[in-house]
């Protein structure tokens, strides 16, 4: 948690938006891929 706070303090606005969008993108990707992985295994 502290590491994320340090990272967020180093970022400016555009980097922060990019960080949030990439985070949500990877989150949605893992959520959409997990049922497929469960079906295969």
HTML snippet that shows the backbone in 3Dmol.js (N, CA, C, O; Angstrom):
<script src="https://3Dmol.org/build/3Dmol-min.js"></script>
<div id="view" style="width:600px;height:400px;position:relative"></div>
<script>
const pdb = `
ATOM      1  N   UNK A   1       0.834  -1.201   0.000  1.00  0.00           N
ATOM      2  CA  UNK A   1       0.000   0.000   0.000  1.00  0.00           C
ATOM      3  C   UNK A   1       0.872   1.256   0.000  1.00  0.00           C
ATOM      4  O   UNK A   1       0.599   2.208  -0.731  1.00  0.00           O
ATOM      5  N   UNK A   2       1.903   1.251   0.809  1.00  0.00           N
ATOM      6  CA  UNK A   2       2.808   2.410   0.866  1.00  0.00           C
ATOM      7  C   UNK A   2       3.525   2.610  -0.462  1.00  0.00           C
ATOM      8  O   UNK A   2       3.770   3.739  -0.889  1.00  0.00           O
ATOM      9  N   UNK A   3       3.857   1.496  -1.107  1.00  0.00           N
ATOM     10  CA  UNK A   3       4.545   1.580  -2.396  1.00  0.00           C
ATOM     11  C   UNK A   3       3.653   2.263  -3.432  1.00  0.00           C
ATOM     12  O   UNK A   3       4.121   3.094  -4.210  1.00  0.00           O
ATOM     13  N   UNK A   4       2.367   1.909  -3.438  1.00  0.00           N
ATOM     14  CA  UNK A   4       1.440   2.528  -4.388  1.00  0.00           C
ATOM     15  C   UNK A   4       1.288   4.020  -4.111  1.00  0.00           C
ATOM     16  O   UNK A   4       1.189   4.820  -5.041  1.00  0.00           O
ATOM     17  N   UNK A   5       1.271   4.388  -2.846  1.00  0.00           N
ATOM     18  CA  UNK A   5       1.147   5.802  -2.505  1.00  0.00           C
ATOM     19  C   UNK A   5       2.372   6.577  -2.982  1.00  0.00           C
ATOM     20  O   UNK A   5       2.243   7.697  -3.477  1.00  0.00           O
ATOM     21  N   UNK A   6       3.557   5.989  -2.835  1.00  0.00           N
ATOM     22  CA  UNK A   6       4.775   6.645  -3.302  1.00  0.00           C
ATOM     23  C   UNK A   6       4.740   6.805  -4.820  1.00  0.00           C
ATOM     24  O   UNK A   6       5.129   7.845  -5.351  1.00  0.00           O
ATOM     25  N   UNK A   7       4.275   5.774  -5.508  1.00  0.00           N
ATOM     26  CA  UNK A   7       4.193   5.827  -6.969  1.00  0.00           C
ATOM     27  C   UNK A   7       3.220   6.913  -7.409  1.00  0.00           C
ATOM     28  O   UNK A   7       3.496   7.675  -8.335  1.00  0.00           O
ATOM     29  N   UNK A   8       2.074   6.969  -6.727  1.00  0.00           N
ATOM     30  CA  UNK A   8       1.055   7.947  -7.102  1.00  0.00           C
ATOM     31  C   UNK A   8       1.537   9.373  -6.847  1.00  0.00           C
ATOM     32  O   UNK A   8       1.158  10.293  -7.572  1.00  0.00           O
ATOM     33  N   UNK A   9       2.365   9.560  -5.825  1.00  0.00           N
ATOM     34  CA  UNK A   9       2.888  10.895  -5.542  1.00  0.00           C
ATOM     35  C   UNK A   9       3.872  11.340  -6.613  1.00  0.00           C
ATOM     36  O   UNK A   9       3.992  12.532  -6.893  1.00  0.00           O
ATOM     37  N   UNK A  10       4.584  10.376  -7.219  1.00  0.00           N
ATOM     38  CA  UNK A  10       5.560  10.712  -8.256  1.00  0.00           C
ATOM     39  C   UNK A  10       4.901  11.054  -9.588  1.00  0.00           C
ATOM     40  O   UNK A  10       5.497  11.727 -10.429  1.00  0.00           O
ATOM     41  N   UNK A  11       3.665  10.583  -9.774  1.00  0.00           N
ATOM     42  CA  UNK A  11       3.000  10.785 -11.058  1.00  0.00           C
ATOM     43  C   UNK A  11       2.323  12.141 -11.133  1.00  0.00           C
ATOM     44  O   UNK A  11       1.852  12.674 -10.129  1.00  0.00           O
ATOM     45  N   UNK A  12       2.281  12.691 -12.342  1.00  0.00           N
ATOM     46  CA  UNK A  12       1.454  13.876 -12.555  1.00  0.00           C
ATOM     47  C   UNK A  12       0.073  13.436 -13.036  1.00  0.00           C
ATOM     48  O   UNK A  12      -0.224  12.241 -13.063  1.00  0.00           O
ATOM     49  N   UNK A  13      -0.771  14.396 -13.414  1.00  0.00           N
ATOM     50  CA  UNK A  13      -2.174  14.085 -13.718  1.00  0.00           C
ATOM     51  C   UNK A  13      -2.313  13.080 -14.861  1.00  0.00           C
ATOM     52  O   UNK A  13      -3.049  12.102 -14.733  1.00  0.00           O
ATOM     53  N   UNK A  14      -1.623  13.307 -15.967  1.00  0.00           N
ATOM     54  CA  UNK A  14      -1.778  12.440 -17.131  1.00  0.00           C
ATOM     55  C   UNK A  14      -1.266  11.032 -16.837  1.00  0.00           C
ATOM     56  O   UNK A  14      -1.881  10.046 -17.245  1.00  0.00           O
ATOM     57  N   UNK A  15      -0.148  10.938 -16.134  1.00  0.00           N
ATOM     58  CA  UNK A  15       0.388   9.638 -15.763  1.00  0.00           C
ATOM     59  C   UNK A  15      -0.562   8.915 -14.816  1.00  0.00           C
ATOM     60  O   UNK A  15      -0.709   7.695 -14.884  1.00  0.00           O
ATOM     61  N   UNK A  16      -1.206   9.675 -13.933  1.00  0.00           N
ATOM     62  CA  UNK A  16      -2.158   9.102 -12.986  1.00  0.00           C
ATOM     63  C   UNK A  16      -3.358   8.516 -13.718  1.00  0.00           C
ATOM     64  O   UNK A  16      -3.817   7.422 -13.389  1.00  0.00           O
ATOM     65  N   UNK A  17      -3.866   9.244 -14.713  1.00  0.00           N
ATOM     66  CA  UNK A  17      -4.997   8.763 -15.517  1.00  0.00           C
ATOM     67  C   UNK A  17      -4.589   7.524 -16.314  1.00  0.00           C
ATOM     68  O   UNK A  17      -5.357   6.567 -16.419  1.00  0.00           O
ATOM     69  N   UNK A  18      -3.390   7.545 -16.870  1.00  0.00           N
ATOM     70  CA  UNK A  18      -2.889   6.400 -17.619  1.00  0.00           C
ATOM     71  C   UNK A  18      -2.721   5.188 -16.708  1.00  0.00           C
ATOM     72  O   UNK A  18      -3.035   4.060 -17.090  1.00  0.00           O
ATOM     73  N   UNK A  19      -2.218   5.438 -15.489  1.00  0.00           N
ATOM     74  CA  UNK A  19      -2.026   4.365 -14.512  1.00  0.00           C
ATOM     75  C   UNK A  19      -3.362   3.743 -14.136  1.00  0.00           C
ATOM     76  O   UNK A  19      -3.481   2.520 -14.057  1.00  0.00           O
ATOM     77  N   UNK A  20      -4.375   4.587 -13.901  1.00  0.00           N
ATOM     78  CA  UNK A  20      -5.700   4.098 -13.534  1.00  0.00           C
ATOM     79  C   UNK A  20      -6.338   3.314 -14.674  1.00  0.00           C
ATOM     80  O   UNK A  20      -6.944   2.267 -14.446  1.00  0.00           O
ATOM     81  N   UNK A  21      -6.205   3.815 -15.893  1.00  0.00           N
ATOM     82  CA  UNK A  21      -6.823   3.144 -17.035  1.00  0.00           C
ATOM     83  C   UNK A  21      -6.168   1.791 -17.307  1.00  0.00           C
ATOM     84  O   UNK A  21      -6.858   0.818 -17.614  1.00  0.00           O
ATOM     85  N   UNK A  22      -4.844   1.726 -17.195  1.00  0.00           N
ATOM     86  CA  UNK A  22      -4.149   0.455 -17.410  1.00  0.00           C
ATOM     87  C   UNK A  22      -4.475  -0.539 -16.297  1.00  0.00           C
ATOM     88  O   UNK A  22      -4.563  -1.743 -16.536  1.00  0.00           O
ATOM     89  N   UNK A  23      -4.652  -0.025 -15.080  1.00  0.00           N
ATOM     90  CA  UNK A  23      -5.004  -0.879 -13.953  1.00  0.00           C
ATOM     91  C   UNK A  23      -6.387  -1.479 -14.151  1.00  0.00           C
ATOM     92  O   UNK A  23      -6.580  -2.682 -13.970  1.00  0.00           O
ATOM     93  N   UNK A  24      -7.344  -0.647 -14.521  1.00  0.00           N
ATOM     94  CA  UNK A  24      -8.714  -1.123 -14.743  1.00  0.00           C
ATOM     95  C   UNK A  24      -8.775  -2.049 -15.951  1.00  0.00           C
ATOM     96  O   UNK A  24      -9.567  -2.991 -15.978  1.00  0.00           O
ATOM     97  N   UNK A  25      -7.938  -1.780 -16.952  1.00  0.00           N
ATOM     98  CA  UNK A  25      -7.910  -2.627 -18.135  1.00  0.00           C
ATOM     99  C   UNK A  25      -7.412  -4.025 -17.791  1.00  0.00           C
ATOM    100  O   UNK A  25      -8.014  -5.017 -18.201  1.00  0.00           O
ATOM    101  N   UNK A  26      -6.320  -4.110 -17.041  1.00  0.00           N
ATOM    102  CA  UNK A  26      -5.780  -5.410 -16.648  1.00  0.00           C
ATOM    103  C   UNK A  26      -6.741  -6.138 -15.710  1.00  0.00           C
ATOM    104  O   UNK A  26      -6.845  -7.365 -15.738  1.00  0.00           O
ATOM    105  N   UNK A  27      -7.442  -5.365 -14.879  1.00  0.00           N
ATOM    106  CA  UNK A  27      -8.424  -5.941 -13.974  1.00  0.00           C
ATOM    107  C   UNK A  27      -9.576  -6.560 -14.764  1.00  0.00           C
ATOM    108  O   UNK A  27      -9.978  -7.692 -14.495  1.00  0.00           O
ATOM    109  N   UNK A  28     -10.101  -5.828 -15.726  1.00  0.00           N
ATOM    110  CA  UNK A  28     -11.215  -6.338 -16.534  1.00  0.00           C
ATOM    111  C   UNK A  28     -10.768  -7.509 -17.406  1.00  0.00           C
ATOM    112  O   UNK A  28     -11.545  -8.431 -17.657  1.00  0.00           O
ATOM    113  N   UNK A  29      -9.513  -7.474 -17.869  1.00  0.00           N
ATOM    114  CA  UNK A  29      -8.986  -8.578 -18.660  1.00  0.00           C
ATOM    115  C   UNK A  29      -8.903  -9.851 -17.833  1.00  0.00           C
ATOM    116  O   UNK A  29      -9.305 -10.919 -18.295  1.00  0.00           O
ATOM    117  N   UNK A  30      -8.389  -9.749 -16.625  1.00  0.00           N
ATOM    118  CA  UNK A  30      -8.269 -10.921 -15.760  1.00  0.00           C
ATOM    119  C   UNK A  30      -9.647 -11.445 -15.356  1.00  0.00           C
ATOM    120  O   UNK A  30      -9.846 -12.652 -15.218  1.00  0.00           O
ATOM    121  N   UNK A  31     -10.601 -10.518 -15.168  1.00  0.00           N
ATOM    122  CA  UNK A  31     -11.961 -10.923 -14.815  1.00  0.00           C
ATOM    123  C   UNK A  31     -12.632 -11.644 -15.980  1.00  0.00           C
ATOM    124  O   UNK A  31     -13.365 -12.610 -15.768  1.00  0.00           O
ATOM    125  N   UNK A  32     -12.393 -11.193 -17.190  1.00  0.00           N
ATOM    126  CA  UNK A  32     -13.025 -11.815 -18.353  1.00  0.00           C
ATOM    127  C   UNK A  32     -12.332 -13.128 -18.715  1.00  0.00           C
ATOM    128  O   UNK A  32     -12.956 -14.025 -19.282  1.00  0.00           O
ATOM    129  N   UNK A  33     -11.028 -13.244 -18.385  1.00  0.00           N
ATOM    130  CA  UNK A  33     -10.284 -14.449 -18.728  1.00  0.00           C
ATOM    131  C   UNK A  33     -10.425 -15.550 -17.682  1.00  0.00           C
ATOM    132  O   UNK A  33     -10.234 -16.726 -17.994  1.00  0.00           O
ATOM    133  N   UNK A  34     -10.754 -15.187 -16.453  1.00  0.00           N
ATOM    134  CA  UNK A  34     -10.819 -16.195 -15.393  1.00  0.00           C
ATOM    135  C   UNK A  34     -11.910 -17.250 -15.611  1.00  0.00           C
ATOM    136  O   UNK A  34     -11.655 -18.423 -15.338  1.00  0.00           O
ATOM    137  N   UNK A  35     -13.118 -16.898 -16.089  1.00  0.00           N
ATOM    138  CA  UNK A  35     -14.107 -17.954 -16.359  1.00  0.00           C
ATOM    139  C   UNK A  35     -13.635 -18.900 -17.467  1.00  0.00           C
ATOM    140  O   UNK A  35     -13.897 -20.102 -17.413  1.00  0.00           O
ATOM    141  N   UNK A  36     -12.946 -18.361 -18.460  1.00  0.00           N
ATOM    142  CA  UNK A  36     -12.431 -19.188 -19.551  1.00  0.00           C
ATOM    143  C   UNK A  36     -11.381 -20.166 -19.014  1.00  0.00           C
ATOM    144  O   UNK A  36     -11.367 -21.341 -19.381  1.00  0.00           O
ATOM    145  N   UNK A  37     -10.508 -19.666 -18.145  1.00  0.00           N
ATOM    146  CA  UNK A  37      -9.477 -20.515 -17.554  1.00  0.00           C
ATOM    147  C   UNK A  37     -10.113 -21.588 -16.673  1.00  0.00           C
ATOM    148  O   UNK A  37      -9.649 -22.727 -16.641  1.00  0.00           O
ATOM    149  N   UNK A  38     -11.168 -21.221 -15.964  1.00  0.00           N
ATOM    150  CA  UNK A  38     -11.873 -22.187 -15.121  1.00  0.00           C
ATOM    151  C   UNK A  38     -12.541 -23.263 -15.971  1.00  0.00           C
ATOM    152  O   UNK A  38     -12.598 -24.429 -15.579  1.00  0.00           O
ATOM    153  N   UNK A  39     -13.039 -22.867 -17.123  1.00  0.00           N
ATOM    154  CA  UNK A  39     -13.680 -23.840 -18.013  1.00  0.00           C
ATOM    155  C   UNK A  39     -12.664 -24.823 -18.568  1.00  0.00           C
ATOM    156  O   UNK A  39     -12.969 -26.004 -18.733  1.00  0.00           O
ATOM    157  N   UNK A  40     -11.455 -24.344 -18.859  1.00  0.00           N
ATOM    158  CA  UNK A  40     -10.432 -25.219 -19.416  1.00  0.00           C
ATOM    159  C   UNK A  40      -9.889 -26.174 -18.367  1.00  0.00           C
ATOM    160  O   UNK A  40      -9.515 -27.303 -18.686  1.00  0.00           O
ATOM    161  N   UNK A  41      -9.843 -25.727 -17.112  1.00  0.00           N
ATOM    162  CA  UNK A  41      -9.338 -26.587 -16.049  1.00  0.00           C
ATOM    163  C   UNK A  41     -10.491 -27.091 -15.197  1.00  0.00           C
ATOM    164  O   UNK A  41     -10.273 -27.835 -14.241  1.00  0.00           O
TER     165      UNK A  41
END
`;
const viewer = $3Dmol.createViewer("view");
viewer.addModel(pdb, "pdb");
viewer.setStyle({}, {cartoon: {color: "spectrum"}});
viewer.zoomTo();
viewer.render();
</script>
